[in-house]
Amino acid sequence: MSVEGGPRTQITSQPARMAACFRSTIAGAPTFTPTPNKPPELYVQEARAGAASKKLTSSPAPDFWEYPWIDAPIVTFPARDGATLRGRFYRPANFHKGGPAVIFVHGAGYLQNVHRWWSSYAHEYMFHHLLMERGYTVIDVDYRGSAGYGRDWRTGIYRHMGGKDLDDQVDAASLAGVAARRGSEAHWAVRRQLRRVHHSHAMFTQPDVFAAGAALRPVTDWAHYNHGYTANILNLPQKDVEAYKQSSPIYFAQGLKGALLICHGMVDTNVHFQDTVRLVERLIELRKENWNLAVYPVENHGFVEPVSWADEYKRILDLFEKNLKSHS
């Protein structure tokens, strides 16, 4: 579009998400072009419609391309309140009604993960393929509060995280061909990444739906989390005690029935390790025995060491193999 305004002209045409960077010294527009099954790459293209683009980089290691990574189909389905939910659907070759299924719950709160470009959850995307090979159905849903769906969607979790957003995850059970109602014979697992880990609520408040779950770097009490993030959703803990109590998993730990795995880095500067320590003490006080803790002494919120990622996902896979397949 002209700097003086007027009609817009589409320069690129690839089915991807792009971030353009224009250079005054060259007649080109370098763009990062990620697609659902290909990581971002750098391209250069003349800044005019219809011009061909040239790929400049090849980011993954060569053996990355030896695996047939899928472009997971996006499906829509109704929530209990009539809203339309969107999710990425990973269907195993031996899919059957009542088979083992996993719901991946993206973190970061106001984030969109059901889209047509490379996910910021690259480790999880690859882990979904491993689960598919083992016979699991995997569903990745943009629940209430996710970005990209307008104001009402984003504010649907106001004063209650673990309310409508958790309901959306339970309703996702219908995608796997099993009953979505409470008390269903279906057995599920919830994996949680990054900060909005309040869906460990799922293990405490929906024990008849979720048979096992892994809480990764979990916020267990929102009163202890980043004010700039939490106050926009739950107000101030001093002024809205009810919102914090109904949203914080630590107040519902007595409801745990299934197998719970907690993974947390000890030098986490986002979700402080104290959150996990307090939850562990609460589980001990409640005499719960069906939980395990994996501690990563050198890791911050986002893991860096490959051995830490490998250890974490081996534990999650073991959790699912022992607690989901035996019930399906």
ABEGO torsion letter per residue (X at the ends): XBAAEEBBBBABABBBBBBBBBBAABBBBBBBBBBAABBBBBBBBBBBBGBBBBBABBABBAAAAABBBBBBBBBBBBBAAGBBBBBBBBBBAABBBGBBBBBBBBBGEBBBABBABBBABAAAAAAAAAAAAAGBBBBBBBBBGBBGAEAAAAAAABGBBGBAAAAAAAAAAAAAGBBABBGBABBBBBBBBEABAAAAAAAAABAAABABBBBBGBBABAAABBAAAAAAAAEBAAABAAAAAAABAAAAAAABABBBBBBBBAABAABBAAAAAAAAAAAAAAGBABBBBBBBAABBABBABAAAAAAAAAAAAAAAAAAAAAAX
